[in-house]
Amino acid sequence: MRLVAVALLLVLLGLDPAAAEERSQLLDGITAARVGDFPTALTHLAPLAEAGDREAQYNLGLMYMAGLGVATDHATALGLFTASADQGWAPASNSLGDMYHDGLGVAPDAAAAVRYYRLAAEAGVALAQLNLGNLLHQGRGVARDDAAAARWYSLAAKQGLPAALFNLANFHHRGIAVRSDDAIAARLYRLAAARGHTDSQFNLGVLYLKGEGVARDAGEAARLFRIAAELGHIDARANLGNMFFTGDGVTRDLAKALRWYRLAADAGNVAAQNNLANMYYLGQTVARDFALARVWYERAAAAGNVDAQSSLGNMAYLGHGAPPDYAAALRWYRQAAAAHNANAEANLGRMHYFGHGVARDHALARGWYAKAAARGDAFAQANLGALLAKGEGGAADKVSALMWFLLAAAQAEPSGIAGRAALAAELSTAQIAEAEARAAALGVAKR
């Protein structure tokens, strides 16, 4: 993300030799601005800016751009930055880049932003190097050039700018214009994380959780997620909820999982909304509450979470929180199945098999069960096995039926275990061996 120079950047970056009195006045103005005493800053800086001091013009421009001690006035800020930049003050060129980038006091002009950022970047301003790298990576105002972006990020990173360290780490993690190397990415994330960069803390946590570029260390991942979460990082809150829910890297604590899920869900994290809904639906560390579960499922479903869509289908089908509504169940299942959700596909198979909300159709049921079974759904595998064994919805195929029963049984699906035992008694040793070989070749498919 492009960083805009604001109050915290009202720093003395280097002064012209000047009369002792003027120098003292400039320093007093900058110091006052840094501590938030903007009326005093204005008293010191305005006369110097009027007299043509480029650093006073720059710092006064920052005050007008951000409305610090004065009414926000982008046109005045633009004029002050232009006057300062025309005298060669590089930080002012970066601020002009900001103004043209955001259309503040002037029409948005990405090409002009690139031009001003480049002037400041070439003079060594780290923020400008970052901003120029961002526009080169995005291809805004200039042809996309990830190699050039990486070079500018590297220069800014050498100055310790956390956002540049983060962006360069992302490039190494993804292999964009530089060698794909998670160890380098981890080192850069760590440097930025130590400077309080929450996205870097989160990404470094993800690397520790997955064991990418570092030895897997769920405890360290949890520590980093907690730091970022307490600083407001939404995804870190959701991940911390996951870790407390599963007990990975921390002592399992459903109450803490609920707390972190709720914080992330309230901030719009869709996965956390779905997980929070699951906890209310199942009554995990809270009283079972179908109404609250529905609220959170609906929020997640509206954002495209297919698990939430499928769960809403389950609630409608089973009549949880409201009378059964097969039409609503069918609608939610179809929406989730369009995104290849195995649970939704399996339940569409069940609805077509029994004729719930649709005409009874064993061939369609068999097709839906087959899709879900191929994704590893044990319920669908057992039901597909039953249809194949009986020849419902198509030709009978008992060897294939046994294969699906075996796969379902491997996941402890009761009907798969029963079907395996019953069908094995009907088949020859050769047929059983064939079914076992086919099941072993498929393995227990992942959802």
C-alpha positions in Angstrom: 0.0 0.0 0.0 1.3 3.5 -0.9 2.3 5.4 2.2 1.4 9.1 2.4 3.8 11.4 4.2 1.8 12.9 7.1 2.5 14.3 10.5 4.9 11.7 11.7 7.1 12.5 8.7 7.5 16.1 9.7 11.2 15.5 10.3 14.3 17.3 9.6 15.9 15.5 6.6 18.8 17.9 6.2 19.1 21.6 6.3 20.6 24.2 4.0 23.3 26.4 5.6 21.3 29.4 6.8 21.4 32.2 9.2 21.5 30.9 12.8 18.2 32.6 13.7 16.4 31.2 10.6 17.8 27.8 11.3 16.6 27.9 14.9 13.2 29.0 13.8 12.9 26.1 11.3 14.0 23.6 13.9 11.5 24.9 16.4 8.7 24.7 13.8 9.6 21.1 12.8 9.9 20.1 16.5 6.6 21.7 17.4 4.9 19.8 14.5 6.4 16.5 15.5 5.0 16.8 19.0 1.6 17.9 17.7 1.8 21.6 18.6 0.7 22.8 15.3 -0.2 26.4 16.2 3.4 26.9 17.2 4.6 25.1 14.1 2.5 27.4 12.0 3.9 30.5 13.7 7.5 29.4 12.9 7.1 27.8 9.5 4.7 30.2 7.7 7.1 33.2 7.6 10.0 31.0 6.4 7.9 29.4 3.7 6.8 32.8 2.5 10.4 33.8 2.4 11.2 30.8 0.2 12.7 28.2 2.6 12.1 24.9 0.8 12.0 22.8 3.9 9.5 25.1 5.6 7.4 25.0 2.4 7.5 21.2 2.5 6.5 20.9 6.2 3.8 23.6 5.9 2.5 21.8 2.8 2.2 18.6 4.9 0.1 20.5 7.5 -2.2 21.8 4.8 -2.5 18.5 3.1 -3.5 16.7 6.3 -5.4 19.5 8.0 -2.9 19.7 10.9 -3.5 22.9 12.8 -5.0 24.5 9.7 -8.0 23.8 7.5 -7.3 21.1 5.0 -6.4 22.9 1.8 -5.0 20.7 -1.0 -4.5 23.6 -3.4 -2.3 25.4 -1.0 -0.5 22.2 -0.2 0.1 21.6 -3.9 1.6 25.0 -4.3 3.9 24.7 -1.3 5.1 21.2 -2.4 5.7 22.5 -6.0 7.7 25.5 -4.7 9.8 23.2 -2.5 10.3 20.6 -5.1 11.3 23.2 -7.7 14.2 24.0 -5.3 15.3 20.4 -5.3 13.8 19.2 -2.0 13.2 15.5 -2.7 10.6 14.8 0.0 8.4 17.4 -1.6 8.6 15.6 -4.9 7.3 12.5 -3.1 4.4 14.5 -1.7 3.6 15.8 -5.1 3.5 12.2 -6.3 1.0 11.6 -3.5 -1.1 14.5 -4.6 -1.2 13.5 -8.3 -1.7 9.8 -7.4 -4.7 10.6 -5.2 -6.1 13.6 -7.1 -5.7 16.0 -4.2 -5.8 19.6 -5.4 -5.3 18.4 -8.9 -6.8 15.9 -11.3 -5.6 12.4 -10.7 -2.6 11.6 -13.0 -0.7 8.4 -12.5 1.9 9.3 -15.0 2.7 12.5 -13.2 2.8 10.6 -9.9 5.4 8.3 -11.4 7.4 11.2 -12.6 7.5 12.9 -9.2 8.1 9.6 -7.3 11.0 8.9 -9.6 12.6 12.2 -8.8 12.4 11.6 -5.1 13.3 8.0 -5.4 16.5 8.7 -7.3 17.4 11.2 -4.5 17.1 8.4 -2.0 13.7 9.0 -0.4 12.6 5.6 0.9 8.8 6.3 0.7 9.2 7.4 -2.9 11.1 4.3 -3.7 8.3 2.2 -2.2 5.6 4.3 -4.0 7.4 4.0 -7.4 7.9 0.3 -6.9 4.1 -0.1 -6.2 3.2 1.8 -9.4 5.7 -0.2 -11.5 4.2 -3.4 -10.1 0.7 -2.3 -10.7 1.5 -0.9 -14.2 -0.2 2.4 -13.3 1.1 5.5 -15.1 3.9 3.4 -16.5 4.4 0.0 -18.1 4.4 -2.8 -15.6 7.9 -3.8 -14.7 8.2 -6.2 -11.8 12.0 -6.3 -12.0 12.3 -2.6 -11.7 9.7 -2.7 -8.8 11.9 -5.2 -7.0 14.9 -3.0 -7.4 13.1 0.0 -5.9 11.7 -2.1 -3.1 15.2 -3.4 -2.3 16.6 0.1 -2.1 13.8 1.2 0.3 14.1 -2.0 2.3 17.8 -1.3 2.8 16.7 1.9 4.5 14.5 -0.2 6.8 11.1 0.8 5.5 8.7 -1.9 6.8 6.3 -1.8 3.8 9.2 -2.2 1.4 10.5 -5.2 3.3 7.1 -6.7 3.2 6.6 -6.1 -0.5 10.1 -7.5 -1.3 9.3 -10.5 0.9 6.1 -11.1 -1.0 8.0 -11.0 -4.3 10.4 -13.7 -2.9 7.5 -15.8 -1.6 5.7 -15.7 -4.9 8.7 -15.7 -7.1 7.9 -12.4 -8.8 10.9 -11.0 -10.7 13.2 -12.5 -8.1 14.2 -16.0 -7.0 11.4 -17.8 -5.3 12.8 -18.4 -1.8 10.7 -18.6 1.3 13.8 -18.5 3.5 14.6 -15.0 2.2 10.9 -14.1 2.5 10.9 -15.2 6.1 14.0 -13.1 6.9 12.4 -10.0 5.3 9.1 -10.5 7.0 10.9 -10.9 10.3 12.7 -7.6 9.8 9.5 -5.8 9.0 7.6 -7.6 11.8 10.2 -6.4 14.3 9.3 -2.9 13.2 5.6 -3.4 14.0 4.4 -4.2 10.5 1.3 -6.3 11.2 0.9 -7.8 7.7 4.5 -9.0 8.0 3.8 -10.5 11.5 0.8 -12.3 9.9 2.6 -13.6 6.9 5.6 -14.7 8.9 3.1 -16.6 11.2 1.7 -18.3 8.1 5.2 -19.4 7.1 5.8 -20.9 10.5 2.4 -22.6 10.5 3.1 -24.2 7.1 6.8 -24.8 7.6 7.7 -22.8 4.5 11.2 -21.2 4.6 11.4 -22.1 8.3 10.9 -25.2 10.4 7.2 -25.6 11.2 6.5 -24.1 14.6 2.8 -23.7 15.4 3.7 -22.1 18.7 5.7 -19.4 17.0 2.9 -19.0 14.5 0.4 -18.5 17.3 2.7 -15.9 19.0 2.9 -13.9 15.8 -0.8 -14.1 15.1 -1.5 -12.9 18.6 0.7 -9.9 18.2 -0.9 -9.0 14.9 -4.4 -9.8 16.2 -4.0 -7.5 19.2 -3.0 -4.8 16.8 -6.2 -5.3 14.9 -5.1 -7.6 12.1 -8.4 -9.3 11.0 -7.0 -12.4 9.4 -4.6 -13.0 12.3 -7.7 -13.0 14.6 -9.4 -15.6 12.4 -6.2 -17.7 12.3 -5.8 -17.5 16.1 -9.4 -18.6 16.4 -8.6 -21.6 14.3 -5.5 -22.5 16.4 -7.5 -22.3 19.7 -10.3 -24.3 18.1 -7.9 -27.1 17.0 -5.3 -26.8 19.8 -2.5 -26.4 17.2 0.4 -24.5 18.8 -1.7 -23.6 21.8 -3.8 -25.3 24.5 -7.2 -26.0 22.9 -9.7 -23.4 24.3 -13.1 -23.1 22.6 -13.9 -20.0 24.6 -10.9 -18.2 23.2 -11.6 -19.6 19.7 -15.1 -18.1 20.0 -13.7 -14.7 21.1 -11.2 -14.5 18.3 -13.7 -15.7 15.7 -16.2 -13.1 16.9 -13.7 -10.3 16.6 -12.7 -11.4 13.1 -16.3 -12.0 12.1 -17.4 -8.6 13.3 -14.7 -7.1 11.1 -15.9 -9.0 8.0 -13.6 -12.0 7.9 -15.8 -14.5 6.0 -14.1 -17.7 7.1 -14.5 -16.5 10.8 -18.2 -15.8 10.2 -18.7 -19.3 9.0 -16.7 -20.8 11.9 -18.6 -18.7 14.4 -21.8 -19.9 12.9 -20.6 -23.5 13.2 -20.0 -23.0 16.9 -23.5 -21.6 17.5 -25.0 -24.3 15.4 -23.3 -27.1 17.3 -23.4 -25.4 20.7 -19.7 -25.4 21.2 -18.8 -23.5 24.4 -22.1 -21.5 23.9 -25.7 -22.5 24.1 -26.9 -23.9 20.8 -28.5 -21.1 18.9 -29.9 -21.8 15.4 -31.0 -18.1 15.0 -27.5 -16.8 15.6 -26.0 -19.5 13.5 -28.3 -18.5 10.7 -27.3 -14.9 11.0 -23.6 -15.7 10.6 -24.1 -18.3 7.9 -26.1 -15.8 5.9 -23.4 -13.2 6.2 -20.7 -15.6 5.1 -22.9 -17.1 2.4 -23.6 -13.6 1.0 -19.9 -13.1 0.6 -19.6 -16.4 -1.3 -18.5 -18.8 1.4 -19.7 -22.2 -0.1 -19.5 -24.0 3.3 -21.9 -21.5 4.7 -24.2 -21.9 1.7 -24.2 -25.6 2.2 -24.9 -25.3 5.9 -27.9 -23.0 5.2 -29.1 -25.8 3.0 -28.7 -28.3 5.9 -30.6 -26.0 8.2 -33.5 -25.6 5.7 -33.5 -29.3 4.9 -33.5 -30.4 8.5 -35.8 -27.7 9.8 -33.3 -26.3 12.3 -34.5 -22.9 13.6 -37.6 -23.0 11.3 -39.9 -25.5 9.7 -38.2 -27.7 6.9 -38.1 -25.8 3.6 -37.0 -28.1 0.8 -37.2 -25.3 -1.8 -34.7 -23.2 0.3 -32.5 -26.2 0.9 -32.5 -26.9 -2.8 -31.5 -23.3 -3.6 -28.6 -23.2 -1.2 -27.4 -26.7 -2.1 -27.4 -25.8 -5.8 -25.5 -22.6 -5.2 -22.8 -24.4 -3.1 -22.7 -27.4 -5.5 -22.0 -25.0 -8.4 -18.7 -24.3 -6.5 -18.1 -28.0 -6.2 -18.9 -28.3 -2.5 -19.1 -32.0 -1.7 -21.6 -31.8 1.1 -24.0 -29.9 -1.1 -23.5 -32.4 -3.9 -24.2 -35.3 -1.6 -27.3 -33.7 -0.2 -28.6 -32.9 -3.7 -28.1 -36.6 -4.3 -30.2 -37.4 -1.2 -33.0 -34.9 -2.2 -33.2 -36.4 -5.7 -33.2 -40.0 -4.3 -36.1 -39.4 -1.9 -37.9 -36.8 -4.1 -37.6 -34.1 -1.5 -38.6 -30.8 -3.1 -37.9 -32.3 -6.6 -39.2 -35.2 -8.6 -37.7 -38.5 -7.5 -34.9 -39.4 -9.8 -32.4 -42.1 -9.0 -30.2 -41.4 -12.0 -29.8 -37.7 -10.9 -29.2 -38.9 -7.4 -26.5 -41.2 -8.6 -24.8 -38.4 -10.6 -24.7 -36.1 -7.6 -23.5 -38.8 -5.3 -20.8 -39.7 -7.8 -19.5 -36.1 -7.8 -19.4 -35.8 -4.0 -17.9 -39.3 -3.7 -15.1 -38.4 -6.0 -14.3 -35.4 -3.7 -14.1 -37.8 -0.7 -17.5 -37.4 0.9 -18.0 -40.6 2.9 -21.8 -40.2 3.0 -21.9 -39.9 -0.8 -19.5 -42.8 -1.2 -21.7 -45.1 0.9 -24.8 -44.1 -0.9 -23.3 -44.4 -4.3 -22.1 -47.8 -3.3 -25.7 -48.7 -2.4 -27.1 -47.5 -5.7 -24.5 -49.4 -7.7 -25.1 -52.6 -5.7 -28.8 -52.4 -6.3 -28.7 -51.1 -9.8 -30.7 -48.0 -9.0 -30.4 -45.1 -11.3 -28.3 -47.2 -13.7 -26.7 -50.5 -14.3 -25.6 -52.5 -11.3 -21.9 -52.8 -10.7 -21.1 -54.6 -7.4 -17.3 -54.4 -7.8 -17.5 -50.6 -8.0 -20.1 -50.7 -5.2 -17.6 -52.5 -3.0 -14.9 -50.1 -3.9 -17.0 -47.1 -2.7 -18.1 -49.0 0.4 -14.4 -49.6 1.2 -13.6 -45.9 0.8 -16.5 -44.9 2.9 -15.6 -47.4 5.6 -12.0 -46.1 5.7 -13.6 -42.8 6.9 -15.7 -44.7 9.5 -18.9 -44.1 7.7 -21.4 -46.6 9.4 -23.3 -47.3 6.2 -20.1 -47.9 4.4 -18.9 -50.4 7.0 -22.2 -52.2 6.8 -22.3 -52.2 3.0 -18.7 -53.5 2.8 -19.6 -56.5 5.0 -22.8 -57.3 3.3 -21.4 -57.0 -0.3 -18.2 -58.8 0.4 -20.2 -61.9 1.3 -21.7 -61.9 -2.2 -18.5 -61.5 -4.2 -15.7 -63.8 -5.2 -12.2 -63.5 -3.9 -11.1 -62.1 -7.3 -13.9 -59.5 -7.3 -13.0 -58.4 -3.8 -9.3 -58.2 -4.7 -10.2 -56.0 -7.7 -12.4 -53.7 -5.6 -9.7 -53.4 -3.0 -7.0 -52.6 -5.6 -9.2 -49.9 -7.1 -10.0 -48.4 -3.7 -6.3 -48.4 -2.9 -5.5 -46.7 -6.2 -8.0 -44.0 -5.4 -7.2 -43.6 -1.8 -9.3 -41.7 0.6 -10.0 -38.6 -1.6 -9.8 -35.2 0.0 -12.7 -32.9 0.0 
